[in-house]
């Protein structure tokens, strides 16, 4: 099993990896299929209009998660990692005004969001809670091409056929192409013991099968630069977040208070927790505003890993560039195991799969750069994940704001606490990470759908009702 660090850490835009980045990517894939796919093209038929239909969680919380805008941007030919967030409003306004999308390399297509983009809350597609379909029509309204995609969390998008392969255990996995193809934490630990290598070193060797050392280091440094830049932007912005809840940005004000408190030379026993919360909230306020963020492993949980990494670089005197790379590699190894064996999708398993996974990843990363053994790192990840088990995804008004922004801060605090507990032990513990991941999978399977990013239960209902 190999999942690259750059599959988990993807630069994109907010507010959601599954509801914004995923549908945007799916739309781009549909455009590519139109041009280069092997679908049967009737003679002289010409595509003149496009349509899209959102299902399941995408239908219920798509407006709050900007899924409609993501589809529009994707069909206009834009990708999450490349679009300038400052251009989005102008692009959306042009599509709404003209009723057309003009992707590069294509003719202009009719696409009126009021009629060609459907939020279908009645029919859920069978493969996943985040299902969407795209259709291409000729001038007479005949369907020339239709494709179904699933946004399975963290910005990952698969077709119906690709999802079937993922779900079908009878389909054998390809032969391992990396030196350390661990699929479980137990396998990872056994390989570490046999090789004498750290988790980060094994992950690095796997990545080097895809790129050289210079490229790998540059891309890792680029991920941290994007994370750090997001924190700094979040701590400099003020005002009210979009969406109607009138949630005020707080990170900048809180950061200013903490700086002023430090100038007073008064001892603050809560300073560490306060900064963790500020850093995490800064990222998730940027995410809620549709800014540039890094999936870690999702947008909804994008603040946890950067907050912990920013915290350790600020409050530890000896953190070097290589330590940051070690953090990212180690945390990605843990995130890959969770995604492979359970899920990182809130629509599939609730927020335990988003903030819980992020907290486990961050705990492993900080334990690694603090000198933890593979056993202690695995223990740190398990502690952090275990204490998020059962956490629901119930965003108020379908927005990635309440409780998401504060929840990232608490996830960061739990990550540091989990790492500290693990580092004070010898790595021996009762519940293994594999057991915890499987428990999360089972818990998510048993969780009522109204608590899985549909805004039909929990805080999403009671805040409004009260």
C-alpha positions, 0 to 999 in steps of 0.5 A, a space after each residue: 500500500 502506498 499513499 503519497 504524502 502529497 496525496 494527503 497534503 494537497 494545496 487547494 481552497 476552502 471551505 471543504 476538501 470533499 465538498 469543494 475541492 473534490 467536486 471541482 476536481 470531478 468537474 475537471 475530470 469530466 471535461 477531460 473525458 469529453 475531450 479524450 475519453 473513449 465514450 461512443 460519440 454519435 456522428 456529427 453530434 456536438 455538445 452544447 450544454 452541461 449539467 450536474 447533479 449533487 446527491 447525498 451529503 453534497 446535496 444537503 450541505 453543498 450550499 454551505 460548503 460551496 459545492 455549487 461554486 466548486 462545480 461552476 469553477 471546475 466546469 470553467 476549467 479551474 483546479 483547486 491548486 491553481 486557482 487564485 482565490 481572489 479571482 473566484 467571485 469574478 468567475 462566478 459572477 460571469 457564469 451567472 451572468 452569461 449562463 456559460 462556461 468557457 474552459 480552455 481547449 473547449 468550445 463555450 458550453 451552456 450552463 445555467 446554475 439555476 437550472 443545470 445544477 441540481 441539488 437532489 436530496 431525494 436520491 442518494 447514489 449507491 457508492 458513497 455519501 458524496 456522489 455527483 453526476 455530470 451530463 453533456 447534452 446536444 442542442 436537442 437536449 439528448 444526453 451524449 455523455 453521463 459520468 458519476 463521481 464520488 468525492 471520498 474525502 480529502 479531495 480524493 475523487 473516484 469514478 464508479 468503476 474506480 470505487 468498485 475496485 477499491 471496494 472489491 477485495 477480490 481484485 488483487 492489489 498490484 505488486 508492491 512498488 516501494 521498499 516499505 509497503 506497509 498496509 497496517 500499523 503492525 506491518 509498519 512497526 515490524 518493518 521498522 524493527 527489521 530495518 532499523 529505520 524510523 517511520 519517516 525514513 521508511 516513508 522517505 524511501 517510499 517517496 523516493 521511488 516517485 521522485 528524487 531527493 531534491 524534488 521531495 525536499 522542495 515539495 515538503 518545504 512547499 507544503 509547510 510554507 503553504 501551511 505557515 502562510 495560511 496561519 499568518 494570513 488567518 492571524 492578520 484578517 478580521 471581519 465576519 465569515 461568509 455564509 449567514 451565521 455571522 461568525 466573527 474571525 477571532 484568531 487575529 484578535 486572540 493572537 494580539 492579546 497573547 502578544 500583549 500578555 507576553 509583553 507584560 512579563 506575567 506567567 501564563 500557564 495556559 499559553 501553550 494551549 492558547 497558541 495552539 488554538 489560535 494557530 488552528 483557528 487561523 487556518 480554519 477561518 481562512 478555510 471557511 472564507 474560501 482561502 488557500 489551505 492545505 488538506 491535512 488530511 481534509 479541509 475541515 480538519 486543516 488546522 490541526 497539523 499546521 497548528 501543532 507544527 507551528 507550535 513546536 517550531 515556535 516554542 522549541 529552540 532546536 527545530 530544524 528544516 529536516 525536523 519539519 520534513 520528518 514531521 510531515 513524512 511521519 504524519 502522512 504515514 499515519 494518515 495513509 493507514 487511516 485512510 486505507 483501513 477506515 476513512 478520512 471522510 466526515 460524510 462517511 464516518 463523522 468528524 472522528 475521521 477528519 479531526 480525529 485523523 488529523 489529531 492522530 497524524 499531528 501526534 505522531 509527527 510531534 512525537 517523531 521530532 521529539 525523539 520518539 521511537 516507532 512504538 511511542 509514535 504509534 502510541 501517540 497516534 492511537 491515543 489521539 485517535 482513540 479520544 475522538 472516537 464517535 465524534 459526529 460531523 454536524 456543521 451548523 447551517 452546513 457551514 464549515 464554521 461551527 463547531 469546526 473552527 474551535 474543534 480544530 483547536 481542541 484537536 491540536 491540543 489533544 495531539 500534543 497531549 497524546 504525544 506527551 503521554 506517549 513519550 513519557 511511556 515506553 510504547 507499550 499500551 493495550 489498544 493498538 493503532 490498528 484496533 483503534 482505526 478498525 473501531 473508528 471504521 465500525 463506529 462510522 458504519 453504525 453512526 446515523 446518517 444525520 450525524 455525518 455531514 448532512 446537517 440533519 442532526 446534532 448541533 446543526 439542528 439544536 442550535 437552530 431549534 433553540 
